[in-house]
């Protein structure tokens, strides 16, 4: 009888340990491409969107994709247009921006910076609309590959700017 009880206890302990291991296993990563398709994008559009997200994550490491169209960093949110916009339509659009943010739309991706730090950029080209809605007098600075300042904006200000020479920025 004791032997049978011991066997049952060992088996129950093994089952509990196994289920605890399953409960602590890493969660599966969301399939954002499938979510994009479920929201109405074609397979090709969803793949293109994920490729643009992956390019930003590779160019600015440290972000986390939280939805098919949003990547979060500590001090930066990048929001992607579900469908890529033609380059000629991007440079002239006015953009909204929350107070205390510097916002810029580069190639259809909307970057909203709040953290006062240097950010390294990747593949920024062309004319882009911006909105410097930081506290009055705060200066946004853009730098070339050698950290020579190539552009600045004192808040509040908005307009369009050629970002092709930008390699690094500091929003404040």
Rosetta blueprint (number, residue, H / E / L):
1 X L
2 X H
3 X H
4 X H
5 X H
6 X H
7 X H
8 X H
9 X H
10 X H
11 X H
12 X H
13 X H
14 X H
15 X H
16 X H
17 X H
18 X H
19 X H
20 X H
21 X H
22 X H
23 X H
24 X L
25 X L
26 X L
27 X L
28 X L
29 X L
30 X L
31 X L
32 X H
33 X H
34 X H
35 X H
36 X H
37 X H
38 X H
39 X L
40 X L
41 X L
42 X L
43 X H
44 X H
45 X H
46 X H
47 X H
48 X H
49 X H
50 X H
51 X H
52 X H
53 X H
54 X H
55 X H
56 X H
57 X H
58 X H
59 X H
60 X L
61 X L
62 X L
63 X L
64 X E
65 X E
66 X E
67 X E
68 X L
69 X L
70 X E
71 X E
72 X E
73 X E
74 X L
75 X L
76 X E
77 X E
78 X E
79 X E
80 X E
81 X L
82 X L
83 X L
84 X L
85 X L
86 X L
87 X H
88 X H
89 X H
90 X H
91 X L
92 X L
93 X L
94 X L
95 X L
96 X L
97 X L
98 X L
99 X L
100 X L
101 X E
102 X E
103 X E
104 X E
105 X E
106 X E
107 X L
108 X L
109 X E
110 X E
111 X E
112 X E
113 X E
114 X L
115 X L
116 X L
117 X L
118 X E
119 X E
120 X E
121 X L
122 X L
123 X L
124 X L
125 X L
126 X L
127 X E
128 X E
129 X E
130 X E
131 X E
132 X E
133 X E
134 X L
135 X L
136 X L
137 X L
138 X L
139 X E
140 X E
141 X E
142 X E
143 X E
144 X L
145 X L
146 X L
147 X L
148 X L
149 X E
150 X E
151 X E
152 X E
153 X E
154 X E
155 X L
156 X L
157 X E
158 X E
159 X E
160 X E
161 X E
162 X E
163 X L
164 X L
165 X L
166 X L
167 X L
168 X E
169 X E
170 X E
171 X L
172 X L
